[in-house]
Structure formats: C-alpha cells, structure tokens
Amino acid sequence: MPSPLIKSFSDKSGKSEKEVEELYKDAEDIVKDRYKDVEKESDRYYALVVGILKNMLKIEGFKEFYENNSWIDSGLSNEYFDFLLVFSLPWHL
C-alpha cells in the first residue's frame, strides 16, 4: 500500500499506520477470496481493496463523497441518487 495513502487513512480514521496496513492486507485477502476473476495488477483490484478498506475504517463512502462535492450536479433527485447507489453495490459480497 502506498505510504501517502496509509498516512491519509490513518489520519482520517484515527487508527495507527500499522493498523491501517494490517487492515489493507485483510482487504486484499477479501478481494482475492471473493473476486477471483480480478487480476492483482488491475485498477479494479486496487479500487476494490481501497473501497473495502475505507469501509473497514469507516472513512467517507460513496454517499458522503457525493454529498460533500459541490461540483456534482445538485439537480439530481434523491430518488435517482438512491437508485444509483443501490445498483452500484457489489451484491455478490
């Protein structure tokens, strides 16, 4: 895991860098177990690992990211956002 990301996640979560590194390894194990078709060198693998790690650390998720970024079109209705959120979840976890 890249050091700047470890530090950033450590700062955001209040956990030590060592704890974040251990959780990163756990997240990798989850991806290896549940996403056997995803190659380790792929962008998708890294995105899955980081997404799982963020969830483990209770760091900003998709909904918070969406709500905290004013550059996103605020004209979207909540129903449409909920639809996108539901259908973007990895149902096979």
Summary of the structure (lengths in Angstrom):
residues: 93
radius of gyration: 14.9
end to end distance: 22.4
largest distance: 41.8
contacts: 199
relative contact order: 0.11
helix: 67%
strand: 0%
